[in-house]
């Protein structure tokens, strides 16, 4: 049971750290997409 708990905790920590890293690029990508949509709307 403790091995499973540590695996889940490790996955959670990995997910949080990868989300934090991807968050920076995601914000830029989202801004680019929003800018494209606004350009196409005009």
Secondary structure as UniProt FT lines:
FT   HELIX           2..41
//
